[in-house]
């Protein structure tokens, strides 16, 4: 009996590979390729292709219960990134308690250090603060902005790049024009709305820089937005980052931010104006201008979610990062803040098209991101809920904003050749 069972077992082991090969080929011999042609090898689908790879926390994880809204600037001479973010040290969510700056080497993100620039209790008597932004002022300093949510007025402090010593609190100024003797007022909701009223535009309900500030020919440029569901944007310039002068009012729908970059002799703006539920609708949110005064709306229409997008240049070409509103259950955060699309905007004969090159997702959130090109490395900074994934905000889904993360998305040339400007 044992001998008989042994024979059956050996026979089954020998026949199994033959059966498997036959089953893969199919019964119809006409489907087999000619003998002189090799079979086409179909690459296996990588189940992690859409997942983020290695990533590193670049916020103060030991003290921050919340860290969100990253905006960065880079000192190319030292390879140091300065990322400003809103933080809280006592509770999760958007508590608007502190504004901090994270400093780290672009190639060594694990060696980050932090400093608190604004504190709502020390600087504003307990009034909440928000809408932080940053610019690379000069060789020695970065300038950090934040708004007092009680009087809706903008302030700034300068931070020493080397020591992270924080300067004194100062007010940001606003001018209606470059006309000689034009009065200088506060960059505040009241003063800006007085100007908007004279221009016949929609009054701002809030006030915020449209995230990133760009430098062109030694002048700084920024958008100024008015909060939720606004119908116009202000475009401004500044020689020093302290006094901002009106250049134009752009009539376009925007929710909170209009992100800005400069490429191919044009200013480009993409408006946050999307959907919080799964949708097939599209919105045309891309605008451009050669002089910052006359603006053209692009034909480009995408189904974007209502979270902050990002415009940037990569390898000399214009790119857009945005999120799509998804019907997913895997995410621990709001479903329209758990993914990122990155693609090239191609402009030809006055027509813009979008060519997607990267799609990534994370159940902990990919929120309020910045993307930049560092000598061929496409680097992503983003807010994530990975530090406290068990904590739900608003008794629903996490905001996905308890830490800032750094990851390399794409690398064109693994050999880094940094050219000195000196």
VEXKOL-184268 format. One line per 8 residues: for each residue y, z, x of N, C-alpha, C. Coordinates in steps of 0.2 Angstrom, whole numbers. Each point is the difference from the previous one (the first is absolute). Example, Ala and Ser with C-alpha at 12.3 -4.5 7.8 and 13.67 -1.06 7.14 Angstrom:
VEXKOL-184268
-28:39:66:6:0:-4:6:0:4; 5:-4:-2:6:1:4:5:3:-4
//
This chain:
VEXKOL-184268
-6:0:4:6:0:-4:6:0:4; 0:4:6:6:1:4:1:-7:4; -6:-3:2:1:-7:3:3:-5:-5; -2:0:-6:3:-4:-5:7:1:-1; 3:6:0:7:1:-1:4:-2:6; -3:1:6:3:-2:6:1:-8:0; -5:-3:-2:1:-8:0:5:-2:-5; 1:3:-6:5:-1:-5:7:1:3
1:6:3:6:2:3:2:-5:5; -4:-2:5:2:-5:5:2:-6:-3; -4:-3:-5:1:-6:-3:7:0:-3; 2:6:-3:7:0:-4:5:0:5; -1:3:6:6:0:5:1:-7:3; -6:-4:1:1:-6:2:3:-5:-5; -2:1:-6:3:-5:-5:7:1:-2; 2:7:1:7:1:-3:5:-4:3
1:-1:7:5:-4:3:0:-7:-3; -7:-3:-1:0:-7:-2:2:-1:-7; -1:6:-4:3:0:-7:7:0:0; 3:4:4:7:1:0:4:-7:2; -3:-3:5:3:-7:2:-1:-5:-5; -5:0:-3:-1:-5:-6:5:1:-6; 1:7:-1:4:2:-6:7:-2:2; 2:0:6:7:-1:2:1:-8:0
-5:-4:1:1:-7:0:0:-3:-7; -3:3:-4:-1:-3:-7:-6:-4:-1; -2:-2:-6:-6:-4:-1:2:-7:0; 6:-2:0:1:-7:0:1:-3:7; -4:-4:3:0:-2:7:6:-5:1; 3:-2:-6:5:-5:1:7:4:2; 0:6:-1:5:4:3:0:2:7; -5:-2:3:-1:2:7:5:-5:5
3:2:5:4:-4:4:-5:-4:4; 2:-6:2:-4:-5:5:-2:4:6; -5:-2:3:-3:4:6:5:0:6; 4:-5:0:4:-1:6:7:4:-1; 1:3:-6:6:3:-1:-1:8:-1; 3:4:4:-1:7:-1:3:3:-7; -3:5:-2:2:3:-6:7:3:1; 4:0:-5:7:3:0:-1:8:0
3:3:4:-1:8:0:7:2:-4; -2:3:-5:6:3:-4:1:7:3; 7:1:2:1:7:3:0:5:-6; -3:6:3:0:6:-5:7:2:-2; 0:2:-6:7:3:-3:0:7:3; 6:1:3:1:7:3:3:5:-6; -4:5:-2:2:4:-5:7:4:1; 2:0:6:6:4:2:5:-5:2
0:-6:-2:5:-5:2:7:2:-2; 0:3:-6:6:1:-4:3:7:2; -4:4:3:1:7:2:5:1:6; 4:5:0:4:1:6:-4:2:6; 1:-2:6:-3:2:5:2:7:3; 0:1:7:2:6:3:7:2:-2; 2:6:-2:7:1:-1:1:7:2; 7:2:1:2:6:3:6:3:-3
0:6:-1:5:4:-4:6:0:5; 6:-2:-2:6:0:4:5:5:-3; -1:4:-5:4:5:-3:-2:7:2; 4:5:-2:-2:6:2:-5:3:-4; -6:-2:1:-5:3:-5:-2:7:0; 2:4:5:-1:7:0:5:3:-5; 6:-3:-1:5:4:-4:2:-4:-6; -1:-7:0:2:-4:-6:-6:0:-6
2:3:-5:-4:-1:-6:1:-7:-4; 6:-3:2:1:-6:-3:5:-4:5; -2:-7:1:4:-4:5:0:-7:-3; 5:-2:-1:0:-7:-4:7:-4:2; -1:-7:-2:6:-4:1:2:-2:7; -5:-1:4:1:-2:7:5:-6:1; 4:1:4:5:-6:3:0:1:7; 0:-6:4:-1:1:7:5:-4:4
2:2:6:3:-5:5:-3:1:6; 0:-5:5:-3:1:6:5:-2:6; -1:4:5:4:-1:6:-5:-4:5; 2:-6:0:-5:-5:4:0:1:7; 5:4:3:0:1:7:-5:5:2; -1:5:-5:-4:6:2:-7:-1:-4; -1:-4:-5:-6:-1:-4:0:6:-5; 5:3:-1:0:6:-4:2:-2:-8
-4:3:-4:2:-1:-7:3:6:-3; 5:0:-4:3:5:-4:-1:-1:-7; -4:4:-4:-1:-1:-7:3:6:-4; 4:-2:-4:3:5:-5:-4:1:-6; -1:6:-3:-3:1:-6:2:6:-3; -1:0:-7:2:6:-4:-7:5:0; 2:6:1:-6:5:1:1:6:-5; -5:4:-1:0:6:-3:-5:5:4
2:6:1:-5:5:4:-2:5:-5; 1:-1:-7:-2:5:-4:-4:-2:-6; 0:-7:-2:-3:-2:-5:-1:-8:0; -5:-2:-3:-2:-8:0:5:-3:-5; 0:-7:1:4:-4:-4:7:-1:2; 5:-3:-4:6:-2:3:5:6:-2; 0:5:5:4:6:-1:7:-1:3; 1:-5:4:6:-1:3:3:6:4
-4:3:4:2:6:3:3:-1:7; -3:-5:4:2:-1:7:0:-8:2; 4:-1:5:-1:-7:3:-2:1:7; -5:-3:2:-2:1:7:-1:-7:4; 0:0:6:-1:-5:4:-6:1:5; -5:-5:-1:-6:0:5:2:-5:6; -2:3:6:1:-4:6:-6:-1:3; -2:-7:2:-7:-1:3:1:-7:4
-4:0:5:-1:-6:3:-4:-5:-4; 2:-6:0:-3:-5:-5:-8:-1:2; -1:1:6:-7:-1:3:-4:6:0; 3:6:-1:-3:7:0:2:4:-6; -2:-2:-6:3:3:-6:-2:8:0; -6:1:3:-2:7:0:4:5:3; 5:-2:4:5:4:4:6:1:-4; 0:1:-6:6:0:-4:4:7:0
6:0:0:4:6:-1:5:0:-6; 2:5:-2:4:0:-6:6:5:0; 5:-2:-4:6:4:0:3:0:-8; 2:5:-2:4:0:-7:7:-2:1; 2:-5:-3:7:-2:0:4:3:-5; -2:-1:-7:4:3:-5:-5:6:-4; 3:5:-2:-3:5:-4:4:2:-6; -3:-1:-6:4:1:-6:4:6:0
-3:6:2:2:6:0:6:1:5; -1:-2:6:5:1:5:6:-5:0; -2:-6:-2:6:-5:0:3:-1:-7; -4:1:-6:3:-1:-6:0:5:-5; -1:7:2:0:5:-4:-5:0:-5; -6:-3:1:-6:0:-4:0:-6:-5; 5:-5:1:0:-6:-4:-5:-4:3; -4:-4:-4:-5:-4:3:3:-6:3
-4:-2:5:2:-6:4:-5:-6:-1; 2:-6:2:-5:-5:-1:2:-7:4; -3:-5:-1:1:-7:2:3:0:7; -5:2:5:1:0:7:0:-7:3; 4:-1:5:-1:-7:3:2:2:8; -1:-5:4:2:1:7:2:-7:3; 4:1:5:1:-6:4:1:2:8; -2:-5:4:1:0:7:7:0:2
3:5:1:8:0:1:1:-3:7; -3:3:5:2:-3:7:-6:3:5; 2:0:6:-5:2:5:-2:7:-1; 4:4:-2:-1:7:0:-2:3:-7; 2:-3:-5:0:4:-7:-3:-5:-5; -4:3:-5:-1:-3:-6:4:3:-5; 2:-3:-6:4:3:-5:-4:0:-6; 0:6:-3:-5:2:-6:5:1:-6
-2:-3:-6:4:0:-6:-4:4:-5; 3:4:-5:-3:2:-6:5:2:-5; -2:0:-6:5:1:-6:-1:7:-3; 5:3:-1:0:6:-4:0:-2:-7; -6:3:-4:-1:-2:-6:4:3:-6; 4:5:2:5:3:-4:6:-4:-1; 3:-1:6:7:-4:-1:-1:-8:1; -7:-2:2:-1:-7:1:4:-3:5
1:4:6:4:-3:5:-4:0:7; 1:-5:4:-4:-1:6:3:3:6; -5:3:4:2:4:6:-4:-3:6; 2:1:6:-4:-2:6:0:6:5; -5:-1:5:0:4:6:-3:-4:5; 3:1:6:-3:-4:6:-5:4:4; -6:-3:2:-5:4:3:-1:-3:7; 0:4:5:-1:-2:7:-7:-2:1
0:-7:3:-7:-3:0:-5:4:5; 3:3:5:-4:3:6:-1:7:-2; 4:4:-2:-1:7:-2:-1:2:-7; 1:-5:-5:0:1:-7:5:6:-2; 5:1:4:5:4:-3:4:-3:-5; 2:4:-6:3:-3:-6:7:2:0; 4:-5:-1:7:1:0:3:2:-7; 6:1:-1:4:3:-5:-1:-5:-6
1:3:-6:0:-3:-7:7:-4:-1; -1:-6:-2:6:-4:-1:-1:-5:-6; 6:-2:-3:0:-4:-6:0:-7:2; -4:-4:-4:0:-7:0:6:-3:-4; 3:-5:3:6:-3:-3:-1:-7:-3; 5:-2:-5:-1:-6:-3:7:-4:-1; 0:-6:1:6:-4:-1:-2:-6:-4; 5:-2:-5:-1:-6:-4:1:-6:3
3:-1:6:1:-6:3:2:1:7; 1:-5:4:2:0:7:8:-1:1; 3:0:-6:7:-1:0:4:6:3; 5:-2:4:3:5:4:3:6:-5; -1:6:2:3:6:-4:-4:1:-6; -6:-3:0:-5:1:-6:-1:8:0; 0:3:-5:-1:8:-1:-8:1:2; -1:5:4:-7:2:1:-1:6:-4
-6:-1:-4:-2:6:-4:-7:2:2; -3:4:-4:-7:3:1:-5:-5:-2; -6:-1:3:-5:-4:-3:-4:5:-5; 3:0:-6:-2:4:-5:-1:-4:-6; -4:3:-5:-1:-4:-6:7:-1:-4; 4:5:0:6:0:-4:5:-6:3; 0:0:7:5:-4:3:-3:-8:0; -6:0:1:-4:-7:-1:1:-2:-7
-1:4:-5:0:-2:-7:7:-2:-2; 5:3:3:7:-2:-1:1:-8:2; -3:-1:6:1:-7:2:-5:-5:-4; -6:2:-2:-4:-4:-4:3:-2:-7; 4:6:-3:3:-1:-6:5:-6:1; 4:0:5:5:-5:1:-3:-7:1; -6:0:3:-4:-6:1:-3:-3:-7; -1:4:-5:-3:-2:-6:-8:1:0
-2:4:5:-7:1:1:-3:6:-4; -7:1:0:-3:5:-3:1:7:4; 2:5:-3:1:6:3:-6:3:3; 0:3:6:-6:3:3:-1:6:-3; -7:2:-1:-2:6:-2:-2:5:5; -1:-3:6:-2:4:6:4:-4:6; -2:2:6:3:-4:6:-5:1:6; -2:-6:3:-4:1:5:0:-7:5
0:1:6:-1:-5:5:-7:-4:-2; 0:-6:0:-6:-4:-2:-5:1:6; -1:6:2:-5:1:6:2:-2:6; -2:-6:3:1:-1:7:7:-3:1; 3:1:6:6:-2:2:-1:-5:6; 3:-6:0:-1:-5:5:6:-1:4; -1:-2:6:6:-1:5:0:-7:2; 6:-3:-1:1:-7:1:7:-1:4
0:-3:6:6:-1:4:4:7:0; -3:5:2:3:7:1:3:3:-7; -2:-3:-5:2:3:-7:-6:2:-4; 1:6:-3:-6:2:-4:1:-2:-8; -5:-2:-3:0:-2:-7:-5:3:-4; 2:2:-6:-5:3:-5:2:-2:-7; -5:1:-4:1:0:-7:1:7:-3; 4:0:-6:1:6:-3:-2:-1:-7
-5:4:-3:-3:0:-6:2:6:-5; -1:-1:-6:2:5:-5:-5:3:-4; -7:0:3:-5:4:-4:-4:-4:-4; -3:2:-6:-5:-3:-4:4:-5:-5; -4:-6:0:2:-5:-5:7:-2:1; 3:-1:6:7:-3:1:0:-7:0; 6:-3:-1:1:-7:-1:4:-3:6; 2:4:4:4:-3:6:-1:4:6
1:-3:6:-1:3:7:7:-1:3; 2:5:5:6:-1:4:-3:-1:7; 3:-5:3:-2:-2:7:6:2:5; -1:4:5:5:3:4:-1:-2:8; 5:1:4:0:0:7:4:5:3; -2:2:6:3:5:4:0:-1:7; 6:1:4:0:0:7:-3:6:4; 0:5:-4:-2:7:3:-5:4:-3
-2:-2:-6:-5:4:-4:3:6:-4; 7:1:1:3:5:-4:4:-3:-6; 4:-5:1:4:-3:-5:-3:-7:-2; -2:0:-6:-3:-6:-3:5:-4:-4; 0:-7:1:5:-4:-4:-4:-5:-4; 2:0:-7:-3:-5:-5:1:-7:3; -6:-4:-1:1:-7:1:-2:-4:-6; -4:3:-5:-2:-4:-6:-4:4:-5
1:-2:-6:-4:4:-5:-5:-6:-3; -7:2:1:-5:-5:-2:-3:2:-7; 1:-5:-4:-3:2:-7:-7:-2:0; -4:5:-1:-8:0:0:-3:6:-2; -5:0:-4:-4:6:-2:-3:3:6; 1:7:1:-3:4:5:-2:7:-2; -6:2:2:-1:7:-1:0:4:6; 5:4:1:1:4:6:2:-3:7
-4:-4:2:1:-3:7:0:-8:0; 4:-2:4:0:-8:2:-1:0:8; -6:-1:2:-1:0:7:3:-6:4; 2:0:6:4:-5:3:-3:-1:7; 1:-7:2:-2:-2:7:5:-6:2; 0:-2:6:3:-5:2:-4:-5:4; 0:-6:-2:-5:-5:3:3:-7:-1; -1:-4:5:2:-7:0:7:-1:-3
5:4:3:7:-1:-1:1:2:-8; -4:4:-3:1:2:-7:-1:7:-1; 3:3:-4:-2:7:-3:-5:-1:-6; -5:3:0:-5:0:-5:-1:7:-3; 0:0:-7:0:6:-4:-6:-1:-5; -5:5:0:-5:0:-5:1:7:-4; 1:-1:-7:1:5:-4:-6:4:-3; 0:6:0:-5:4:-3:1:-1:-8
-5:-3:-3:1:-2:-7:-7:-3:-3; -5:5:-1:-6:-2:-2:-3:4:-5; -7:1:0:-4:2:-6:-4:6:2; 0:5:-5:-4:6:1:-7:0:-4; -1:-6:-3:-7:-1:-3:-2:-7:2; -7:-1:-1:-3:-6:2:4:-6:-4; 2:-5:4:4:-5:-3:-1:-7:3; 1:-6:-3:-1:-6:2:7:-3:1
5:4:-2:7:-3:0:3:0:7; 5:-4:1:3:-1:7:7:1:-1; 3:2:6:8:1:0:2:-4:6; 6:-3:0:3:-3:6:5:5:3; -2:3:5:4:6:3:2:-2:7; -1:-6:3:2:-1:6:7:-4:0; 5:2:4:7:-3:0:1:-1:8; 5:-5:1:2:-1:7:7:-2:0
3:1:6:8:-2:1:1:-1:7; 4:-5:2:2:-1:7:6:4:2; 4:2:-5:6:3:2:1:7:-3; -5:2:-4:0:7:-3:5:0:-6; 3:-5:-2:4:0:-6:-2:-5:-6; -3:-5:2:-3:-5:-5:-8:1:0; -3:1:-5:-7:1:0:-4:-5:-5; -6:-2:3:-4:-4:-4:-7:3:-2
-2:0:-6:-6:2:-2:-6:-5:2; -5:3:3:-5:-5:2:-5:-1:-6; -4:-5:0:-4:-2:-5:-7:5:0; -1:3:5:-6:4:2:-1:5:-6; -5:0:-3:-2:5:-6:-7:3:2; 0:7:0:-6:4:1:-1:5:-5; -6:2:-1:-2:6:-4:0:6:4; 6:3:1:0:6:5:0:6:-5
-2:6:4:1:6:-4:6:3:1; 2:6:-4:6:3:1:0:6:5; -1:-3:6:1:5:6:4:-4:5; 2:3:6:5:-3:4:-4:-6:4; 2:-6:0:-2:-5:5:3:0:7; -2:-5:4:3:0:6:0:-7:3; 6:-2:3:1:-6:3:0:1:8; -3:-4:4:0:0:7:-1:-6:3
1:-1:7:-2:-6:3:-6:2:5; -4:-5:0:-6:1:5:-2:-7:3; 0:1:7:-1:-6:4:5:-6:-2; 6:2:-1:6:-5:-2:0:-2:-7; -4:2:-4:0:-2:-7:1:5:-5; 2:-2:-6:2:5:-5:-6:2:-4; -1:7:-1:-6:3:-3:3:5:-6; -4:0:-5:1:5:-5:-6:4:-1
1:7:-1:-6:4:-2:2:3:-7; -5:0:-4:1:3:-7:-7:2:-3; 1:4:-5:-6:3:-3:-1:-4:-7; -6:0:-3:-1:-3:-6:-3:5:-5; 2:0:-7:-2:4:-5:-8:-1:-1; -4:5:1:-7:-1:0:-3:4:-6; -6:-2:-3:-4:4:-4:-5:3:4; 1:5:3:-6:3:4:-1:8:-1
-6:2:1:-1:7:-1:-2:3:6; 0:-3:6:-2:3:6:6:4:4; 6:-2:-2:6:3:3:1:7:-3; 2:5:5:3:6:-2:7:0:-1; 3:-5:1:8:-1:-1:1:-5:-6; 6:-1:-2:2:-5:-5:-3:-6:2; -3:-4:-4:-4:-6:1:5:-6:3; 6:1:-1:4:-5:3:3:1:7
-3:6:3:2:2:6:-6:1:5; -5:-3:-1:-6:1:4:-2:-7:4; 4:-5:0:-1:-6:4:6:-3:3; -1:-5:4:5:-3:3:-2:-7:2; 4:-5:-2:0:-7:1:5:-2:5; -2:-4:5:4:-2:6:0:-7:1; 5:-4:-1:0:-7:1:6:-3:3; 0:-6:2:5:-4:3:4:-4:-6
6:1:0:5:-4:-4:2:-6:3; -3:-6:-2:2:-7:3:5:-3:-5; 5:-2:4:6:-3:-4:0:-8:3; 0:-4:-5:0:-7:1:3:-4:-5; 5:-4:2:4:-4:-5:3:4:-6; 2:6:2:3:5:-5:-5:3:-5; -6:0:2:-6:3:-4:-3:5:4; -1:6:-3:-4:5:4:-7:1:-3
-5:1:4:-6:1:-2:-3:6:4; -5:4:-2:-3:6:3:-7:-2:2; -1:1:6:-7:-1:3:-3:7:2; -4:3:-4:-3:7:2:-4:-1:6; 0:5:4:-4:1:6:-4:6:1; 2:5:-3:-3:7:0:0:3:-7; -5:3:-2:0:5:-6:-4:6:2; 3:6:-1:-3:6:1:1:5:-5
-5:5:-1:1:5:-5:-3:6:2; 2:6:-3:-2:6:2:1:5:-7; -5:4:-1:0:4:-6:5:6:1; 2:1:6:5:5:1:7:-2:0; 1:-7:-1:7:-3:-1:2:-3:6; 4:-6:-1:4:-3:5:7:-1:-3; 4:5:1:6:0:-4:6:0:5; 6:-3:-2:6:0:3:-1:-2:8
-2:-6:1:-2:-2:7:5:-4:3; 0:0:7:3:-4:4:-5:-3:5; 1:-7:1:-4:-4:4:4:-3:6; -2:0:6:3:-3:5:-4:-3:6; 3:-5:3:-3:-4:5:1:3:7; -5:3:4:1:3:6:-4:-5:5; 3:-5:3:-3:-4:5:-7:-3:-2; 0:-2:-7:-6:-3:-2:-5:5:-4
2:6:0:-3:5:-4:3:1:-7; -3:-1:-5:3:1:-7:-1:8:-2; 5:4:0:-1:7:-1:3:2:-6; -4:4:-4:2:3:-6:1:7:0; 6:2:-3:2:7:-1:0:1:-7; -3:5:-3:-1:1:-7:-1:7:-2; 2:2:-6:-1:7:-3:-7:0:-3; -4:5:0:-7:1:-2:-1:7:-3
-5:0:-4:-2:7:-3:-6:2:3; -1:-2:6:-6:2:3:-1:7:3; 6:3:1:0:7:2:-2:5:-5; 2:-1:-6:-2:5:-6:-3:-4:-5; -6:-4:1:-2:-4:-6:-2:3:-6; -1:7:0:-3:4:-6:6:1:-4; 6:0:2:6:2:-4:2:-6:-4; 1:1:-7:2:-4:-4:8:1:-2
4:-5:0:7:1:-2:1:-3:-7; 4:3:-4:1:-1:-7:-6:0:-4; -5:4:2:-6:1:-4:-3:-7:-2; 0:-4:5:-3:-7:-1:-2:-2:7; 4:-5:3:-2:-2:7:5:2:5; -3:1:6:5:2:5:5:-5:2; 6:2:2:5:-5:2:-2:-4:7; -5:3:3:-2:-3:7:5:1:5
3:5:0:6:1:5:0:7:4; -6:2:2:0:6:3:0:0:8; -1:-6:3:1:-1:7:2:-8:2; 2:-1:6:2:-6:2:-6:-3:5; -2:-6:-1:-5:-3:4:2:-6:4; -4:-1:5:1:-6:5:-6:-3:1; 0:-7:-1:-6:-3:2:1:-7:2; -4:-3:4:1:-7:2:-4:-5:-4
4:-4:-4:-4:-5:-5:-3:-6:4; 4:-3:4:-2:-6:3:3:-1:7; -4:-3:5:2:0:7:-1:-8:2; 6:-3:1:-1:-7:3:-2:-1:7; 3:4:4:-1:0:7:-1:7:3; -6:2:2:-2:6:2:3:2:6; 3:-4:4:3:1:6:7:1:-1; 3:6:1:7:1:-1:4:-1:6
5:-5:-1:5:-1:5:7:1:-2; 2:6:2:7:3:-2:5:-2:5; 5:-4:-2:5:-3:5:5:5:0; 3:2:6:5:5:1:7:-4:-1; 4:3:-4:7:-3:-1:5:2:6; -2:4:4:4:2:6:0:-5:5
//
